[in-house]
Amino acid sequence: MSLPGVVGVGIGECEGKPCLKVLVERKTPELERQIPSELEGFKVELEESGPLQTQPR
């Protein structure tokens, strides 16, 4: 999450298997180069979410 443009990380499902979802404001070639496609045996998938905002309590 320390990369500019990354707004969240979570666990998801890719092709029926657990994977890591990296939420980005906008998919860019630079982010696709910087984020690995696999981490510790799990597929990593970039998902474009747009900017995220916190909701007031």
CHARMM-style PDB file with segment names, atoms N, HN, CA, C and O in Angstrom:
ATOM      1  N   MET     1       0.813  -1.194   0.000  1.00  0.00      PROA
ATOM      2  CA  MET     1       0.000   0.000   0.000  1.00  0.00      PROA
ATOM      3  C   MET     1       0.857   1.259   0.000  1.00  0.00      PROA
ATOM      4  O   MET     1       0.337   2.373  -0.057  1.00  0.00      PROA
ATOM      5  N   SER     2       2.152   1.077   0.063  1.00  0.00      PROA
ATOM      6  HN  SER     2       2.574   0.171   0.110  1.00  0.00      PROA
ATOM      7  CA  SER     2       3.011   2.261   0.066  1.00  0.00      PROA
ATOM      8  C   SER     2       3.247   2.806  -1.341  1.00  0.00      PROA
ATOM      9  O   SER     2       3.876   3.852  -1.504  1.00  0.00      PROA
ATOM     10  N   LEU     3       2.745   2.104  -2.355  1.00  0.00      PROA
ATOM     11  HN  LEU     3       2.234   1.254  -2.223  1.00  0.00      PROA
ATOM     12  CA  LEU     3       2.890   2.595  -3.724  1.00  0.00      PROA
ATOM     13  C   LEU     3       1.799   3.617  -4.029  1.00  0.00      PROA
ATOM     14  O   LEU     3       0.632   3.381  -3.715  1.00  0.00      PROA
ATOM     15  N   PRO     4       2.156   4.741  -4.633  1.00  0.00      PROA
ATOM     16  CA  PRO     4       1.126   5.702  -5.028  1.00  0.00      PROA
ATOM     17  C   PRO     4       0.122   5.055  -5.981  1.00  0.00      PROA
ATOM     18  O   PRO     4       0.507   4.388  -6.942  1.00  0.00      PROA
ATOM     19  N   GLY     5      -1.157   5.258  -5.709  1.00  0.00      PROA
ATOM     20  HN  GLY     5      -1.469   5.800  -4.929  1.00  0.00      PROA
ATOM     21  CA  GLY     5      -2.208   4.687  -6.556  1.00  0.00      PROA
ATOM     22  C   GLY     5      -2.828   3.431  -5.976  1.00  0.00      PROA
ATOM     23  O   GLY     5      -3.916   3.039  -6.395  1.00  0.00      PROA
ATOM     24  N   VAL     6      -2.155   2.776  -5.006  1.00  0.00      PROA
ATOM     25  HN  VAL     6      -1.271   3.094  -4.665  1.00  0.00      PROA
ATOM     26  CA  VAL     6      -2.727   1.595  -4.357  1.00  0.00      PROA
ATOM     27  C   VAL     6      -3.592   2.085  -3.203  1.00  0.00      PROA
ATOM     28  O   VAL     6      -3.122   2.823  -2.337  1.00  0.00      PROA
ATOM     29  N   VAL     7      -4.874   1.667  -3.193  1.00  0.00      PROA
ATOM     30  HN  VAL     7      -5.256   1.067  -3.897  1.00  0.00      PROA
ATOM     31  CA  VAL     7      -5.793   2.155  -2.168  1.00  0.00      PROA
ATOM     32  C   VAL     7      -6.263   1.061  -1.215  1.00  0.00      PROA
ATOM     33  O   VAL     7      -6.937   1.354  -0.228  1.00  0.00      PROA
ATOM     34  N   GLY     8      -5.918  -0.192  -1.494  1.00  0.00      PROA
ATOM     35  HN  GLY     8      -5.370  -0.430  -2.296  1.00  0.00      PROA
ATOM     36  CA  GLY     8      -6.324  -1.270  -0.594  1.00  0.00      PROA
ATOM     37  C   GLY     8      -5.791  -2.612  -1.051  1.00  0.00      PROA
ATOM     38  O   GLY     8      -5.388  -2.793  -2.199  1.00  0.00      PROA
ATOM     39  N   VAL     9      -5.804  -3.555  -0.107  1.00  0.00      PROA
ATOM     40  HN  VAL     9      -6.131  -3.408   0.827  1.00  0.00      PROA
ATOM     41  CA  VAL     9      -5.371  -4.921  -0.384  1.00  0.00      PROA
ATOM     42  C   VAL     9      -6.325  -5.842   0.353  1.00  0.00      PROA
ATOM     43  O   VAL     9      -6.705  -5.567   1.491  1.00  0.00      PROA
ATOM     44  N   GLY    10      -6.713  -6.935  -0.291  1.00  0.00      PROA
ATOM     45  HN  GLY    10      -6.405  -7.159  -1.215  1.00  0.00      PROA
ATOM     46  CA  GLY    10      -7.607  -7.874   0.367  1.00  0.00      PROA
ATOM     47  C   GLY    10      -7.445  -9.274  -0.176  1.00  0.00      PROA
ATOM     48  O   GLY    10      -6.700  -9.508  -1.128  1.00  0.00      PROA
ATOM     49  N   ILE    11      -8.157 -10.208   0.444  1.00  0.00      PROA
ATOM     50  HN  ILE    11      -8.762 -10.018   1.217  1.00  0.00      PROA
ATOM     51  CA  ILE    11      -8.161 -11.595   0.011  1.00  0.00      PROA
ATOM     52  C   ILE    11      -9.405 -11.790  -0.844  1.00  0.00      PROA
ATOM     53  O   ILE    11     -10.496 -11.353  -0.477  1.00  0.00      PROA
ATOM     54  N   GLY    12      -9.236 -12.444  -1.974  1.00  0.00      PROA
ATOM     55  HN  GLY    12      -8.350 -12.800  -2.272  1.00  0.00      PROA
ATOM     56  CA  GLY    12     -10.358 -12.681  -2.871  1.00  0.00      PROA
ATOM     57  C   GLY    12     -10.278 -14.061  -3.476  1.00  0.00      PROA
ATOM     58  O   GLY    12      -9.565 -14.930  -2.974  1.00  0.00      PROA
ATOM     59  N   GLU    13     -11.010 -14.262  -4.558  1.00  0.00      PROA
ATOM     60  HN  GLU    13     -11.588 -13.556  -4.965  1.00  0.00      PROA
ATOM     61  CA  GLU    13     -11.020 -15.529  -5.258  1.00  0.00      PROA
ATOM     62  C   GLU    13     -10.743 -15.270  -6.731  1.00  0.00      PROA
ATOM     63  O   GLU    13     -11.378 -14.422  -7.358  1.00  0.00      PROA
ATOM     64  N   CYS    14      -9.790 -16.010  -7.269  1.00  0.00      PROA
ATOM     65  HN  CYS    14      -9.274 -16.698  -6.760  1.00  0.00      PROA
ATOM     66  CA  CYS    14      -9.419 -15.910  -8.679  1.00  0.00      PROA
ATOM     67  C   CYS    14      -9.447 -17.314  -9.260  1.00  0.00      PROA
ATOM     68  O   CYS    14      -8.696 -18.187  -8.825  1.00  0.00      PROA
ATOM     69  N   GLU    15     -10.298 -17.528 -10.226  1.00  0.00      PROA
ATOM     70  HN  GLU    15     -10.908 -16.819 -10.580  1.00  0.00      PROA
ATOM     71  CA  GLU    15     -10.415 -18.828 -10.885  1.00  0.00      PROA
ATOM     72  C   GLU    15     -10.676 -19.945  -9.877  1.00  0.00      PROA
ATOM     73  O   GLU    15     -10.132 -21.042 -10.004  1.00  0.00      PROA
ATOM     74  N   GLY    16     -11.518 -19.659  -8.865  1.00  0.00      PROA
ATOM     75  HN  GLY    16     -11.960 -18.768  -8.761  1.00  0.00      PROA
ATOM     76  CA  GLY    16     -11.892 -20.663  -7.882  1.00  0.00      PROA
ATOM     77  C   GLY    16     -10.877 -20.912  -6.781  1.00  0.00      PROA
ATOM     78  O   GLY    16     -11.064 -21.818  -5.969  1.00  0.00      PROA
ATOM     79  N   LYS    17      -9.805 -20.126  -6.734  1.00  0.00      PROA
ATOM     80  HN  LYS    17      -9.653 -19.390  -7.394  1.00  0.00      PROA
ATOM     81  CA  LYS    17      -8.765 -20.307  -5.724  1.00  0.00      PROA
ATOM     82  C   LYS    17      -8.542 -18.992  -4.984  1.00  0.00      PROA
ATOM     83  O   LYS    17      -8.771 -17.920  -5.543  1.00  0.00      PROA
ATOM     84  N   PRO    18      -8.093 -19.069  -3.719  1.00  0.00      PROA
ATOM     85  CA  PRO    18      -7.790 -17.845  -2.983  1.00  0.00      PROA
ATOM     86  C   PRO    18      -6.689 -17.046  -3.675  1.00  0.00      PROA
ATOM     87  O   PRO    18      -5.748 -17.622  -4.221  1.00  0.00      PROA
ATOM     88  N   CYS    19      -6.806 -15.735  -3.650  1.00  0.00      PROA
ATOM     89  HN  CYS    19      -7.571 -15.267  -3.206  1.00  0.00      PROA
ATOM     90  CA  CYS    19      -5.791 -14.870  -4.244  1.00  0.00      PROA
ATOM     91  C   CYS    19      -5.763 -13.547  -3.495  1.00  0.00      PROA
ATOM     92  O   CYS    19      -6.612 -13.284  -2.643  1.00  0.00      PROA
ATOM     93  N   LEU    20      -4.796 -12.735  -3.816  1.00  0.00      PROA
ATOM     94  HN  LEU    20      -4.107 -12.949  -4.508  1.00  0.00      PROA
ATOM     95  CA  LEU    20      -4.685 -11.400  -3.239  1.00  0.00      PROA
ATOM     96  C   LEU    20      -5.207 -10.395  -4.250  1.00  0.00      PROA
ATOM     97  O   LEU    20      -4.830 -10.431  -5.421  1.00  0.00      PROA
ATOM     98  N   LYS    21      -6.072  -9.502  -3.801  1.00  0.00      PROA
ATOM     99  HN  LYS    21      -6.378  -9.473  -2.850  1.00  0.00      PROA
ATOM    100  CA  LYS    21      -6.602  -8.436  -4.652  1.00  0.00      PROA
ATOM    101  C   LYS    21      -5.933  -7.131  -4.226  1.00  0.00      PROA
ATOM    102  O   LYS    21      -5.968  -6.754  -3.055  1.00  0.00      PROA
ATOM    103  N   VAL    22      -5.338  -6.464  -5.174  1.00  0.00      PROA
ATOM    104  HN  VAL    22      -5.310  -6.770  -6.126  1.00  0.00      PROA
ATOM    105  CA  VAL    22      -4.732  -5.160  -4.916  1.00  0.00      PROA
ATOM    106  C   VAL    22      -5.632  -4.129  -5.581  1.00  0.00      PROA
ATOM    107  O   VAL    22      -5.755  -4.099  -6.805  1.00  0.00      PROA
ATOM    108  N   LEU    23      -6.259  -3.287  -4.771  1.00  0.00      PROA
ATOM    109  HN  LEU    23      -6.159  -3.312  -3.776  1.00  0.00      PROA
ATOM    110  CA  LEU    23      -7.160  -2.255  -5.284  1.00  0.00      PROA
ATOM    111  C   LEU    23      -6.350  -1.021  -5.636  1.00  0.00      PROA
ATOM    112  O   LEU    23      -5.598  -0.500  -4.813  1.00  0.00      PROA
ATOM    113  N   VAL    24      -6.510  -0.564  -6.862  1.00  0.00      PROA
ATOM    114  HN  VAL    24      -7.121  -0.987  -7.531  1.00  0.00      PROA
ATOM    115  CA  VAL    24      -5.780   0.609  -7.333  1.00  0.00      PROA
ATOM    116  C   VAL    24      -6.777   1.641  -7.854  1.00  0.00      PROA
ATOM    117  O   VAL    24      -7.846   1.299  -8.360  1.00  0.00      PROA
ATOM    118  N   GLU    25      -6.401   2.909  -7.716  1.00  0.00      PROA
ATOM    119  HN  GLU    25      -5.533   3.186  -7.305  1.00  0.00      PROA
ATOM    120  CA  GLU    25      -7.269   3.963  -8.255  1.00  0.00      PROA
ATOM    121  C   GLU    25      -7.459   3.774  -9.754  1.00  0.00      PROA
ATOM    122  O   GLU    25      -8.569   3.874 -10.276  1.00  0.00      PROA
ATOM    123  N   ARG    26      -6.349   3.499 -10.434  1.00  0.00      PROA
ATOM    124  HN  ARG    26      -5.447   3.418 -10.010  1.00  0.00      PROA
ATOM    125  CA  ARG    26      -6.373   3.326 -11.891  1.00  0.00      PROA
ATOM    126  C   ARG    26      -5.232   2.393 -12.269  1.00  0.00      PROA
ATOM    127  O   ARG    26      -4.095   2.584 -11.838  1.00  0.00      PROA
ATOM    128  N   LYS    27      -5.543   1.380 -13.080  1.00  0.00      PROA
ATOM    129  HN  LYS    27      -6.467   1.225 -13.430  1.00  0.00      PROA
ATOM    130  CA  LYS    27      -4.489   0.474 -13.553  1.00  0.00      PROA
ATOM    131  C   LYS    27      -3.572   1.237 -14.495  1.00  0.00      PROA
ATOM    132  O   LYS    27      -4.030   1.870 -15.447  1.00  0.00      PROA
ATOM    133  N   THR    28      -2.288   1.174 -14.226  1.00  0.00      PROA
ATOM    134  HN  THR    28      -1.916   0.660 -13.454  1.00  0.00      PROA
ATOM    135  CA  THR    28      -1.309   1.807 -15.102  1.00  0.00      PROA
ATOM    136  C   THR    28      -0.222   0.797 -15.404  1.00  0.00      PROA
ATOM    137  O   THR    28      -0.002  -0.122 -14.615  1.00  0.00      PROA
ATOM    138  N   PRO    29       0.464   0.944 -16.527  1.00  0.00      PROA
ATOM    139  CA  PRO    29       1.576   0.040 -16.828  1.00  0.00      PROA
ATOM    140  C   PRO    29       2.642   0.058 -15.725  1.00  0.00      PROA
ATOM    141  O   PRO    29       3.251  -0.972 -15.437  1.00  0.00      PROA
ATOM    142  N   GLU    30       2.867   1.218 -15.112  1.00  0.00      PROA
ATOM    143  HN  GLU    30       2.373   2.055 -15.347  1.00  0.00      PROA
ATOM    144  CA  GLU    30       3.870   1.317 -14.044  1.00  0.00      PROA
ATOM    145  C   GLU    30       3.482   0.454 -12.842  1.00  0.00      PROA
ATOM    146  O   GLU    30       4.321  -0.276 -12.313  1.00  0.00      PROA
ATOM    147  N   LEU    31       2.223   0.528 -12.405  1.00  0.00      PROA
ATOM    148  HN  LEU    31       1.542   1.121 -12.834  1.00  0.00      PROA
ATOM    149  CA  LEU    31       1.779  -0.303 -11.286  1.00  0.00      PROA
ATOM    150  C   LEU    31       1.815  -1.778 -11.647  1.00  0.00      PROA
ATOM    151  O   LEU    31       2.187  -2.609 -10.818  1.00  0.00      PROA
ATOM    152  N   GLU    32       1.434  -2.114 -12.871  1.00  0.00      PROA
ATOM    153  HN  GLU    32       1.131  -1.439 -13.544  1.00  0.00      PROA
ATOM    154  CA  GLU    32       1.464  -3.511 -13.297  1.00  0.00      PROA
ATOM    155  C   GLU    32       2.888  -4.057 -13.285  1.00  0.00      PROA
ATOM    156  O   GLU    32       3.086  -5.250 -13.053  1.00  0.00      PROA
ATOM    157  N   ARG    33       3.882  -3.205 -13.533  1.00  0.00      PROA
ATOM    158  HN  ARG    33       3.722  -2.236 -13.722  1.00  0.00      PROA
ATOM    159  CA  ARG    33       5.290  -3.632 -13.472  1.00  0.00      PROA
ATOM    160  C   ARG    33       5.765  -3.780 -12.029  1.00  0.00      PROA
ATOM    161  O   ARG    33       6.560  -4.669 -11.726  1.00  0.00      PROA
ATOM    162  N   GLN    34       5.288  -2.920 -11.144  1.00  0.00      PROA
ATOM    163  HN  GLN    34       4.642  -2.197 -11.391  1.00  0.00      PROA
ATOM    164  CA  GLN    34       5.772  -2.882  -9.770  1.00  0.00      PROA
ATOM    165  C   GLN    34       5.148  -3.948  -8.875  1.00  0.00      PROA
ATOM    166  O   GLN    34       5.777  -4.373  -7.906  1.00  0.00      PROA
ATOM    167  N   ILE    35       3.941  -4.386  -9.171  1.00  0.00      PROA
ATOM    168  HN  ILE    35       3.430  -4.040  -9.958  1.00  0.00      PROA
ATOM    169  CA  ILE    35       3.235  -5.339  -8.320  1.00  0.00      PROA
ATOM    170  C   ILE    35       3.417  -6.736  -8.911  1.00  0.00      PROA
ATOM    171  O   ILE    35       3.115  -6.954 -10.084  1.00  0.00      PROA
ATOM    172  N   PRO    36       3.911  -7.689  -8.106  1.00  0.00      PROA
ATOM    173  CA  PRO    36       4.151  -9.032  -8.637  1.00  0.00      PROA
ATOM    174  C   PRO    36       2.849  -9.731  -9.017  1.00  0.00      PROA
ATOM    175  O   PRO    36       1.797  -9.430  -8.454  1.00  0.00      PROA
ATOM    176  N   SER    37       2.912 -10.647  -9.955  1.00  0.00      PROA
ATOM    177  HN  SER    37       3.767 -10.892 -10.413  1.00  0.00      PROA
ATOM    178  CA  SER    37       1.723 -11.398 -10.368  1.00  0.00      PROA
ATOM    179  C   SER    37       1.454 -12.572  -9.431  1.00  0.00      PROA
ATOM    180  O   SER    37       0.380 -13.171  -9.466  1.00  0.00      PROA
ATOM    181  N   GLU    38       2.446 -12.897  -8.587  1.00  0.00      PROA
ATOM    182  HN  GLU    38       3.319 -12.410  -8.559  1.00  0.00      PROA
ATOM    183  CA  GLU    38       2.305 -13.974  -7.614  1.00  0.00      PROA
ATOM    184  C   GLU    38       3.118 -13.627  -6.379  1.00  0.00      PROA
ATOM    185  O   GLU    38       4.194 -13.038  -6.482  1.00  0.00      PROA
ATOM    186  N   LEU    39       2.599 -13.995  -5.200  1.00  0.00      PROA
ATOM    187  HN  LEU    39       1.725 -14.473  -5.116  1.00  0.00      PROA
ATOM    188  CA  LEU    39       3.291 -13.716  -3.949  1.00  0.00      PROA
ATOM    189  C   LEU    39       3.090 -14.914  -3.021  1.00  0.00      PROA
ATOM    190  O   LEU    39       1.960 -15.248  -2.664  1.00  0.00      PROA
ATOM    191  N   GLU    40       4.182 -15.548  -2.638  1.00  0.00      PROA
ATOM    192  HN  GLU    40       5.100 -15.276  -2.928  1.00  0.00      PROA
ATOM    193  CA  GLU    40       4.165 -16.707  -1.748  1.00  0.00      PROA
ATOM    194  C   GLU    40       3.176 -17.775  -2.217  1.00  0.00      PROA
ATOM    195  O   GLU    40       2.459 -18.361  -1.407  1.00  0.00      PROA
ATOM    196  N   GLY    41       3.141 -18.023  -3.526  1.00  0.00      PROA
ATOM    197  HN  GLY    41       3.724 -17.546  -4.184  1.00  0.00      PROA
ATOM    198  CA  GLY    41       2.298 -19.063  -4.102  1.00  0.00      PROA
ATOM    199  C   GLY    41       0.870 -18.640  -4.405  1.00  0.00      PROA
ATOM    200  O   GLY    41       0.096 -19.439  -4.932  1.00  0.00      PROA
ATOM    201  N   PHE    42       0.500 -17.404  -4.085  1.00  0.00      PROA
ATOM    202  HN  PHE    42       1.128 -16.755  -3.657  1.00  0.00      PROA
ATOM    203  CA  PHE    42      -0.854 -16.916  -4.355  1.00  0.00      PROA
ATOM    204  C   PHE    42      -0.835 -15.950  -5.537  1.00  0.00      PROA
ATOM    205  O   PHE    42       0.049 -15.101  -5.639  1.00  0.00      PROA
ATOM    206  N   LYS    43      -1.809 -16.085  -6.420  1.00  0.00      PROA
ATOM    207  HN  LYS    43      -2.528 -16.775  -6.338  1.00  0.00      PROA
ATOM    208  CA  LYS    43      -1.958 -15.159  -7.535  1.00  0.00      PROA
ATOM    209  C   LYS    43      -2.296 -13.777  -6.985  1.00  0.00      PROA
ATOM    210  O   LYS    43      -3.028 -13.656  -6.002  1.00  0.00      PROA
ATOM    211  N   VAL    44      -1.765 -12.749  -7.615  1.00  0.00      PROA
ATOM    212  HN  VAL    44      -1.171 -12.847  -8.413  1.00  0.00      PROA
ATOM    213  CA  VAL    44      -2.057 -11.365  -7.241  1.00  0.00      PROA
ATOM    214  C   VAL    44      -2.778 -10.724  -8.421  1.00  0.00      PROA
ATOM    215  O   VAL    44      -2.299 -10.771  -9.554  1.00  0.00      PROA
ATOM    216  N   GLU    45      -3.930 -10.128  -8.147  1.00  0.00      PROA
ATOM    217  HN  GLU    45      -4.319 -10.089  -7.226  1.00  0.00      PROA
ATOM    218  CA  GLU    45      -4.729  -9.511  -9.203  1.00  0.00      PROA
ATOM    219  C   GLU    45      -4.960  -8.035  -8.889  1.00  0.00      PROA
ATOM    220  O   GLU    45      -5.360  -7.684  -7.779  1.00  0.00      PROA
ATOM    221  N   LEU    46      -4.710  -7.189  -9.861  1.00  0.00      PROA
ATOM    222  HN  LEU    46      -4.385  -7.475 -10.763  1.00  0.00      PROA
ATOM    223  CA  LEU    46      -4.991  -5.762  -9.713  1.00  0.00      PROA
ATOM    224  C   LEU    46      -6.447  -5.515 -10.079  1.00  0.00      PROA
ATOM    225  O   LEU    46      -6.935  -6.006 -11.097  1.00  0.00      PROA
ATOM    226  N   GLU    47      -7.130  -4.754  -9.245  1.00  0.00      PROA
ATOM    227  HN  GLU    47      -6.734  -4.355  -8.418  1.00  0.00      PROA
ATOM    228  CA  GLU    47      -8.525  -4.422  -9.502  1.00  0.00      PROA
ATOM    229  C   GLU    47      -8.689  -2.909  -9.409  1.00  0.00      PROA
ATOM    230  O   GLU    47      -8.399  -2.303  -8.377  1.00  0.00      PROA
ATOM    231  N   GLU    48      -9.153  -2.315 -10.490  1.00  0.00      PROA
ATOM    232  HN  GLU    48      -9.389  -2.807 -11.328  1.00  0.00      PROA
ATOM    233  CA  GLU    48      -9.341  -0.867 -10.524  1.00  0.00      PROA
ATOM    234  C   GLU    48     -10.599  -0.503  -9.748  1.00  0.00      PROA
ATOM    235  O   GLU    48     -11.694  -0.964 -10.069  1.00  0.00      PROA
ATOM    236  N   SER    49     -10.432   0.333  -8.717  1.00  0.00      PROA
ATOM    237  HN  SER    49      -9.543   0.707  -8.455  1.00  0.00      PROA
ATOM    238  CA  SER    49     -11.566   0.691  -7.868  1.00  0.00      PROA
ATOM    239  C   SER    49     -11.889   2.179  -7.898  1.00  0.00      PROA
ATOM    240  O   SER    49     -12.972   2.590  -7.480  1.00  0.00      PROA
ATOM    241  N   GLY    50     -10.956   2.985  -8.390  1.00  0.00      PROA
ATOM    242  HN  GLY    50     -10.077   2.651  -8.730  1.00  0.00      PROA
ATOM    243  CA  GLY    50     -11.112   4.426  -8.272  1.00  0.00      PROA
ATOM    244  C   GLY    50     -10.684   4.831  -6.869  1.00  0.00      PROA
ATOM    245  O   GLY    50     -10.312   3.973  -6.069  1.00  0.00      PROA
ATOM    246  N   PRO    51     -10.730   6.118  -6.556  1.00  0.00      PROA
ATOM    247  CA  PRO    51     -10.321   6.556  -5.222  1.00  0.00      PROA
ATOM    248  C   PRO    51     -11.328   6.094  -4.165  1.00  0.00      PROA
ATOM    249  O   PRO    51     -12.533   6.079  -4.415  1.00  0.00      PROA
ATOM    250  N   LEU    52     -10.837   5.725  -3.004  1.00  0.00      PROA
ATOM    251  HN  LEU    52      -9.858   5.737  -2.801  1.00  0.00      PROA
ATOM    252  CA  LEU    52     -11.697   5.322  -1.895  1.00  0.00      PROA
ATOM    253  C   LEU    52     -11.721   6.447  -0.867  1.00  0.00      PROA
ATOM    254  O   LEU    52     -10.721   7.130  -0.642  1.00  0.00      PROA
ATOM    255  N   GLN    53     -12.883   6.622  -0.252  1.00  0.00      PROA
ATOM    256  HN  GLN    53     -13.695   6.068  -0.434  1.00  0.00      PROA
ATOM    257  CA  GLN    53     -13.020   7.652   0.781  1.00  0.00      PROA
ATOM    258  C   GLN    53     -13.613   7.011   2.030  1.00  0.00      PROA
ATOM    259  O   GLN    53     -14.455   6.117   1.943  1.00  0.00      PROA
ATOM    260  N   THR    54     -13.163   7.479   3.194  1.00  0.00      PROA
ATOM    261  HN  THR    54     -12.479   8.205   3.265  1.00  0.00      PROA
ATOM    262  CA  THR    54     -13.730   6.988   4.435  1.00  0.00      PROA
ATOM    263  C   THR    54     -15.060   7.679   4.697  1.00  0.00      PROA
ATOM    264  O   THR    54     -15.274   8.826   4.305  1.00  0.00      PROA
ATOM    265  N   GLN    55     -15.942   6.957   5.364  1.00  0.00      PROA
ATOM    266  HN  GLN    55     -15.768   6.025   5.683  1.00  0.00      PROA
ATOM    267  CA  GLN    55     -17.257   7.490   5.715  1.00  0.00      PROA
ATOM    268  C   GLN    55     -17.207   8.034   7.142  1.00  0.00      PROA
ATOM    269  O   GLN    55     -16.625   7.393   8.017  1.00  0.00      PROA
ATOM    270  N   PRO    56     -17.800   9.193   7.394  1.00  0.00      PROA
ATOM    271  CA  PRO    56     -17.832   9.701   8.770  1.00  0.00      PROA
ATOM    272  C   PRO    56     -18.669   8.790   9.651  1.00  0.00      PROA
ATOM    273  O   PRO    56     -19.635   8.180   9.193  1.00  0.00      PROA
ATOM    274  N   ARG    57     -18.293   8.706  10.905  1.00  0.00      PROA
ATOM    275  HN  ARG    57     -17.508   9.201  11.277  1.00  0.00      PROA
ATOM    276  CA  ARG    57     -19.032   7.851  11.846  1.00  0.00      PROA
ATOM    277  C   ARG    57     -20.191   8.561  12.461  1.00  0.00      PROA
ATOM    278  OT1 ARG    57     -20.911   7.979  13.272  1.00  0.00      PROA
TER     279      ARG     57
END
